[in-house]
Amino acid sequence: MEQHRARLEEMLRTHGPGSRPASHDRYALIGQPETLIILERMENAPFLLRSQWEKELETVFLDDLEFVWGLRIRLSP
């Protein structure tokens, strides 16, 4: 978390609760405690995360988080 503090703060500021994008429910995960775990997996095991996510949850939430986090490798189609 310390390594990505500035990035996390920017993500919360621009897309977190109370932001204009959040008012459209597009970035529901941002600001949730579990987001830290999801981001860690996104950085360290992105393909495993996506394959497991697709089995259980709507991908739009992961796609939106991936977009805001700015992964170097896009995992969504």
C-alpha positions in Angstrom: 0.0 0.0 0.0 2.8 2.4 0.8 4.3 1.9 -2.6 1.1 3.0 -4.3 -0.1 5.6 -1.8 -0.1 8.5 -4.3 -1.8 6.4 -6.9 -4.5 5.2 -4.5 -5.1 8.8 -3.3 -5.5 10.0 -6.8 -7.9 7.1 -7.7 -10.0 7.9 -4.6 -10.0 11.6 -5.4 -11.0 11.3 -9.0 -13.3 8.2 -9.0 -14.1 7.5 -5.3 -17.3 8.2 -3.3 -18.6 11.7 -3.9 -16.8 12.1 -7.3 -18.7 12.8 -10.5 -18.0 9.4 -12.0 -19.1 7.6 -8.8 -22.4 9.4 -9.0 -23.2 7.2 -12.0 -22.5 4.0 -10.1 -19.7 3.1 -12.5 -17.0 2.8 -10.0 -18.8 1.1 -7.1 -15.7 -0.8 -5.9 -13.5 2.3 -5.4 -13.6 3.3 -1.7 -14.5 -0.2 -0.6 -12.0 -2.0 1.7 -11.8 -5.0 -0.5 -10.5 -2.9 -3.4 -7.0 -3.0 -1.9 -7.0 -6.8 -2.2 -8.4 -6.6 -5.7 -5.7 -4.1 -6.8 -3.0 -6.3 -5.2 -4.2 -9.2 -7.3 -4.5 -7.0 -10.3 -0.9 -6.1 -10.0 0.5 -9.6 -9.1 -1.8 -12.1 -10.7 -4.0 -10.3 -13.2 -5.0 -13.2 -15.4 -5.9 -15.4 -12.4 -8.0 -12.6 -10.9 -9.9 -12.1 -14.2 -10.5 -15.8 -14.8 -11.9 -16.3 -11.3 -13.9 -13.0 -11.4 -15.6 -14.0 -14.6 -16.9 -17.1 -13.0 -18.7 -15.3 -10.2 -19.2 -11.6 -10.8 -20.1 -9.0 -13.5 -16.9 -8.0 -15.3 -18.0 -4.3 -15.6 -16.9 -3.6 -12.0 -13.5 -5.1 -12.7 -13.2 -3.4 -16.0 -13.9 0.0 -14.5 -11.4 -0.6 -11.7 -8.8 -1.8 -14.2 -9.4 1.4 -16.3 -9.0 3.8 -13.3 -6.0 1.9 -11.9 -4.3 2.1 -15.3 -2.8 -1.3 -15.8 0.0 -1.5 -18.3 -1.6 -4.7 -19.7 -5.3 -4.6 -20.5 -7.1 -7.7 -19.3 -10.5 -7.0 -20.6 -11.5 -7.8 -24.2 
